[in-house]
Amino acid sequence: MRLGSRRRGSRVRGFTLIEVLLATVLLAAGLALAFATLRAATATVERGEDLAQRSERIRAAEGFLRRRLVSAEPTAFAIDERSGAPVRFQGEAQRMRFVADLPNYLGRGGPALHDIGVADDGGGLERLEVAFSTVLAGATVEERDARPPEPLATGLVAVRFSYRGLGPDGRLSGWLERWDAAMQLPLQVRIEIEGERDGAWPVLVVALPQGDGRIGDDALQGAIP
């Protein structure tokens, strides 16, 4: 019996080197696939979060611009030295200035000059920023402790403002890169922005309130076709 048991036990053998190597290769391949899948999933999540953050930044900047323009008032903030006429709105391709009530969370409240323009962001890019100044009795008050301009959007490739109103004949004008009728507000303002990473933003068109209490879109309906 003992001799037979030894003979049966001698037939039991372990794994060969090839089998061990094959198992190791399969295990390594499985781990590599698992890590690759994990990295891909992580990258997808990060891209989604980055896209959501960029979309949120765009919505925040456009929402701020819309709210400020809708709150614009036909209030003078300066006097034209040549004509002596009050200046209520200044509009250029990359800068616009107008008066609107400043919310308390942005300052001390009350009418303030909104100076929205483009500055150098470095590396050939641009930055959209806004500065506020107090307006009293039709003039802008220069403050010693004035806050520096606050950035609205950075890393921009292009920013362009354009304006639309009624011509002398009562007909609707096209989009103008400069608003020369400084005594009155334009009917509409169009803002076009392109970011280096975000691409072209949705075009923002805002109707401004007019001195007669109408909004720009309502005034456009009365224009001569």
PyMOL commands that set and color helices and strands:
alter all, ss='L'
color gray80, all
select helices_A, chain A and resi 2-10+17-70+104-106+216-221
alter helices_A, ss='H'
color red, helices_A
select strands_A, chain A and resi 72-73+78-79+86-87+89-91+95-101+111-122+125-136+139-141+150-164+188-195+199-200+204-207
alter strands_A, ss='S'
color yellow, strands_A
deselect
rebuild
show_as cartoon
